[in-house]
Amino acid sequence: MIAPVTISFRVNARDRSVAVAPNQTLLDVLRDELGLTGTKECCLVGECGACTVLLDGRTVDSCLVLAAEVDGREVTTVEGLAADGQLTAVQQAFLDTGAAQCGFCIPGQVVSAHALLAASPSPDREEIEEGLAGNLCRCAGYEQIIEAVLLASSAPQREASRVTPATDDVAARPDARMAPQ
Amino acid sequence: MTDRGANGHGPGASPARVGGRARVTGSQAYVADIRLEDVVHVKLVTVDAARARIEGIDASAALALPGVRFVMTPAELPQPMPRFGPQLRDRPVLAVGETTYHGEPVAAVAAETRDLAEQAAALVRVNCTPLPAVTSIAASLADGAPLVQDAALRPGDPLANTNILREHRYAWGDVTAAVAEADLVVEGTYRFPMVTQFAIEPHAFMAAPDGDGIAVWSSIQHPNWLQRVLSSLLNLPLSKVRVFAPDPGGAFGGKQHAKYEPLVAFMALRLGRPVRLVLTLEETFQAVRRGAAEVRVRSGFRRDGTIVFRDIDADYLIGAYADIADRTVAKGSYTAAGPYRIPNVRILARSVLSHTVPSTAFRGFGNPQQIWAVESNMDEAARRLEIDPVELRLRNLPRRGEPFIPGDTPADGEWADTVRRAAELIGWGDRAPHGRGRGFAVGLKSGPTTGLSYSTVRLLADGSVVVYAGTSDMGQGARTIFAQIAAGELGAPVDWVTVVMGDTVVVPYDQQTSASRSSVLMGNAILHACREIQARLRAMAARLEGVDESEVVVERGEVRIGGERVLPVRDVLTRGLGRLGGEIIGVGEMRKEAEPAHPLGGTAAFYEFNCTAVEVSVDEETGDVTVERHVTVSDVGLAMNPTQVRGQDEGAAVMGLGHTLMEQYIFDAEGRIRNLGAIDYRIPTSMDLPKRMESAIVENADGPGPYGAKGMSEGALLCVAPAVAAAVRDATGVVIRDLPLTPERVWRALRERDGTQQPTGARPR
């Protein structure tokens, strides 16, 4: 067994330090060490999107990110979206359109939808289909999921400020996504 | 309908999903999210072969790793090897002597961490010799094929020395005589591939000693059935087997029956500690799948389109153990002649054992395979008779109340309404836009044939409600429906209702969550429990108001006295309960009795009837099929929650596109699955949706469920494949009889069409 290393990173606006094994993934650390089980485990090869989180504002499959890589960085999981107990517009829209069925893929879908809307506040259907293409839903509630993202995109974007934009992504900067249509 | 539901939350309205908030915030706890203290992690040990003789298992290297606690092998289990299964007790807890499919566990490692368990599992040396395996219908039925099941396990069974587990024969009229009456006979053979449920939540199991009994956690659809299996295997009374069944993260039939729960239970008892086994997605592919099938269908028609006879001969490739697969064959084939008035029918269906993953229930339960063949046959007949495909169906559909399978439930809906609605939505009479083709099909599935559901409902002192229901909410939204029923009947808002499920010590018995039964059967049990509470409220109100009980009516959450005064339930309750408070408890039961003389053991509680119409375009260069429009219409009786109904219909439709266009297991020459996992086995993503999806429902309130509801969660999947294939034929002239319609298969068919210069239509294979 290779010696663990201690990493420090910010998770859902909280600073955390965790000793991790070099082969441990971000997904393992979130679920097993930090108890953030909202991020789900399914395919472990970066295909299903159930483990999607934001790493410095960008979506990643946390099963493909080594925990050691996130030292000094910022992670937002589904639990970090409605941090003050109030649902984000995306989460509310998912409820309103009936987008969550069994719910297992939904944390990943919701996180991807946040990133999508942060980058493109008023996406069309095609953009949404592409933006969520990495998130499988076997209940196949895609129509209602897409509707939820459309609905959220036309809602006041109060949740946008909660998502840390990618620093090198101009479209995702706060000034670039000011007003909803 | 504009005025749906009571105050926007009762049946007919679409309040937000109960449990929805937990699902969008990540707080919904699935089995793998539950942490047990001091837990030991389990990893399965398998061999890389479809079939192998096990000569010895050497666990010493694994046990030498610090932190490895135990390696369970067949020798460590009670002798003879405990076996279980919903139809036959044929599945061993661990393979003994021989493995019979790729991925069958031969041992299991328990270690302090998951990584360690995985590492140790790779160190368990299994001395084995690969043996010849049969993984196709032809190979299983060939002369001299190795027997998949030891004949000794099938005493008294005349088929014991074959790979046919069972044959099912249904017949009425006289097919042989009817052939002479037919102006046209259409026949063909159709193949349906092995596909897997692919719930996004991989199956997860935990077990822990619990006092003098055991507690088991499983993402299972039938907690009470699992409780019975464990009770029998462990020799414990039912009351000492506590099954926790948290809401499954998708199930689709794949989580109906016990898989590795017995294994983890034996390990927990042996270790005296909680154990945990979370499958990888690859392991779920090796745990559950749908039966593949080859269906030969021959139908006779009069010139006017009247069906004279139908003759079906189907082989289903099931796996190495029966699981519930043979029942899917029996039930899926029983209605195979379709929702038509046919005087002469002969159906033969065989369950063929093979060295493959045991097939089990999967949304549609044996029907999609038959419907693929029979509806494709109808399309071909329409073409050859030069009768419009919609018209051909309408001409043969029974009316509501008309028997169509002798001795079974008559047609329970105005199915022509559904057909006409779908035709109207897609604009059937109009020509499809240039370069596109249209296809049309209907699907029928028999609902549950028996049922038993109990519910307890408690009306608490403040008017809030607790409902106990042994259903599993796997995404179909049962909790919401149940809360709506109780809310509507007892006058509470939906968010004042708590629905308790998934704990066999606390929740009353429910037979199972399958066959789209829960809204109907458990729904009625809840309704009866609420009615019992209403009777108590009526007595209470009569006493309080000094009137005769006959003057009091309690319904829709209100208490009406003498036809004039209306009191809220809560008001009567508070006064009636008095100083000590308390509550009113209602108990409901819903039973659909078995009918031993019936071929399936019971008539259909209801039918699911769906009509699907699609419009496709086909890329002639690549063979790629794009579904431009997908219309799905289901007869649901009454939609208790239209938003959820839509989610189920559209989800089933897209799932149907999966087996129609892309999904299939691929085997190597040795019978190993080559495309395990999400990279190599594709399911529909948001990029694979129809360009336009339209779903609609027919509601005539003619179902046996509360308020006239029927079950509806499978219907929209049933006939997707024949509708799409008919549209591909319409667009290109090629007839394809094997699923899935991959670009490669379509491309080859197009090349063959061009090469042979035949203009359109059916050619013998």
HADDOCK unambig.tbl for C-alpha pairs under 7 A between the chains (distance, minus, plus):
assign (segid A and resid 37 and name CA) (segid B and resid 33 and name CA) 5.68 0.50 0.50
assign (segid A and resid 38 and name CA) (segid B and resid 26 and name CA) 3.85 0.50 0.50
assign (segid A and resid 38 and name CA) (segid B and resid 27 and name CA) 5.87 0.50 0.50
assign (segid A and resid 42 and name CA) (segid B and resid 200 and name CA) 6.09 0.50 0.50
assign (segid A and resid 42 and name CA) (segid B and resid 201 and name CA) 6.13 0.50 0.50
assign (segid A and resid 42 and name CA) (segid B and resid 202 and name CA) 6.15 0.50 0.50
assign (segid A and resid 42 and name CA) (segid B and resid 280 and name CA) 6.96 0.50 0.50
assign (segid A and resid 42 and name CA) (segid B and resid 281 and name CA) 6.07 0.50 0.50
assign (segid A and resid 43 and name CA) (segid B and resid 280 and name CA) 6.95 0.50 0.50
assign (segid A and resid 43 and name CA) (segid B and resid 281 and name CA) 5.41 0.50 0.50
assign (segid A and resid 43 and name CA) (segid B and resid 677 and name CA) 6.83 0.50 0.50
assign (segid A and resid 43 and name CA) (segid B and resid 678 and name CA) 6.19 0.50 0.50
assign (segid A and resid 47 and name CA) (segid B and resid 678 and name CA) 6.01 0.50 0.50
assign (segid A and resid 47 and name CA) (segid B and resid 679 and name CA) 6.39 0.50 0.50
assign (segid A and resid 48 and name CA) (segid B and resid 678 and name CA) 6.96 0.50 0.50
assign (segid A and resid 78 and name CA) (segid B and resid 25 and name CA) 5.99 0.50 0.50
assign (segid A and resid 78 and name CA) (segid B and resid 26 and name CA) 5.90 0.50 0.50
assign (segid A and resid 79 and name CA) (segid B and resid 25 and name CA) 5.81 0.50 0.50
assign (segid A and resid 79 and name CA) (segid B and resid 26 and name CA) 5.96 0.50 0.50
assign (segid A and resid 82 and name CA) (segid B and resid 25 and name CA) 6.94 0.50 0.50
assign (segid A and resid 91 and name CA) (segid B and resid 24 and name CA) 5.66 0.50 0.50
assign (segid A and resid 95 and name CA) (segid B and resid 16 and name CA) 5.86 0.50 0.50
assign (segid A and resid 95 and name CA) (segid B and resid 17 and name CA) 6.98 0.50 0.50
assign (segid A and resid 95 and name CA) (segid B and resid 20 and name CA) 6.19 0.50 0.50
assign (segid A and resid 96 and name CA) (segid B and resid 16 and name CA) 6.36 0.50 0.50
assign (segid A and resid 98 and name CA) (segid B and resid 16 and name CA) 6.90 0.50 0.50
assign (segid A and resid 98 and name CA) (segid B and resid 17 and name CA) 6.91 0.50 0.50
assign (segid A and resid 98 and name CA) (segid B and resid 643 and name CA) 6.10 0.50 0.50
assign (segid A and resid 98 and name CA) (segid B and resid 644 and name CA) 6.53 0.50 0.50
assign (segid A and resid 100 and name CA) (segid B and resid 20 and name CA) 6.48 0.50 0.50
assign (segid A and resid 100 and name CA) (segid B and resid 23 and name CA) 6.70 0.50 0.50
assign (segid A and resid 101 and name CA) (segid B and resid 475 and name CA) 4.25 0.50 0.50
assign (segid A and resid 101 and name CA) (segid B and resid 476 and name CA) 6.53 0.50 0.50
assign (segid A and resid 101 and name CA) (segid B and resid 477 and name CA) 6.88 0.50 0.50
assign (segid A and resid 102 and name CA) (segid B and resid 248 and name CA) 6.92 0.50 0.50
assign (segid A and resid 102 and name CA) (segid B and resid 249 and name CA) 5.04 0.50 0.50
assign (segid A and resid 102 and name CA) (segid B and resid 250 and name CA) 5.36 0.50 0.50
assign (segid A and resid 102 and name CA) (segid B and resid 474 and name CA) 5.23 0.50 0.50
assign (segid A and resid 102 and name CA) (segid B and resid 475 and name CA) 3.42 0.50 0.50
assign (segid A and resid 103 and name CA) (segid B and resid 23 and name CA) 5.11 0.50 0.50
assign (segid A and resid 103 and name CA) (segid B and resid 249 and name CA) 6.33 0.50 0.50
assign (segid A and resid 103 and name CA) (segid B and resid 475 and name CA) 6.96 0.50 0.50
assign (segid A and resid 104 and name CA) (segid B and resid 200 and name CA) 6.44 0.50 0.50
assign (segid A and resid 104 and name CA) (segid B and resid 201 and name CA) 6.25 0.50 0.50
assign (segid A and resid 104 and name CA) (segid B and resid 249 and name CA) 4.93 0.50 0.50
assign (segid A and resid 105 and name CA) (segid B and resid 200 and name CA) 6.68 0.50 0.50
assign (segid A and resid 106 and name CA) (segid B and resid 23 and name CA) 6.57 0.50 0.50
assign (segid A and resid 106 and name CA) (segid B and resid 24 and name CA) 6.12 0.50 0.50
assign (segid A and resid 107 and name CA) (segid B and resid 24 and name CA) 6.00 0.50 0.50
assign (segid A and resid 107 and name CA) (segid B and resid 25 and name CA) 6.83 0.50 0.50
assign (segid A and resid 107 and name CA) (segid B and resid 26 and name CA) 5.69 0.50 0.50
assign (segid A and resid 129 and name CA) (segid B and resid 686 and name CA) 5.08 0.50 0.50
assign (segid A and resid 129 and name CA) (segid B and resid 687 and name CA) 5.66 0.50 0.50
assign (segid A and resid 130 and name CA) (segid B and resid 687 and name CA) 6.53 0.50 0.50
assign (segid A and resid 132 and name CA) (segid B and resid 686 and name CA) 6.49 0.50 0.50
assign (segid A and resid 133 and name CA) (segid B and resid 685 and name CA) 5.83 0.50 0.50
assign (segid A and resid 133 and name CA) (segid B and resid 686 and name CA) 5.19 0.50 0.50
assign (segid A and resid 133 and name CA) (segid B and resid 687 and name CA) 6.00 0.50 0.50
assign (segid A and resid 136 and name CA) (segid B and resid 685 and name CA) 5.71 0.50 0.50
assign (segid A and resid 138 and name CA) (segid B and resid 199 and name CA) 6.08 0.50 0.50
assign (segid A and resid 138 and name CA) (segid B and resid 200 and name CA) 6.37 0.50 0.50
assign (segid A and resid 139 and name CA) (segid B and resid 250 and name CA) 6.85 0.50 0.50
assign (segid A and resid 139 and name CA) (segid B and resid 651 and name CA) 5.31 0.50 0.50
assign (segid A and resid 140 and name CA) (segid B and resid 651 and name CA) 4.32 0.50 0.50
assign (segid A and resid 140 and name CA) (segid B and resid 654 and name CA) 6.09 0.50 0.50
assign (segid A and resid 140 and name CA) (segid B and resid 655 and name CA) 6.60 0.50 0.50
assign (segid A and resid 141 and name CA) (segid B and resid 647 and name CA) 5.82 0.50 0.50
assign (segid A and resid 141 and name CA) (segid B and resid 650 and name CA) 6.86 0.50 0.50
assign (segid A and resid 141 and name CA) (segid B and resid 651 and name CA) 5.25 0.50 0.50
assign (segid A and resid 142 and name CA) (segid B and resid 686 and name CA) 6.16 0.50 0.50
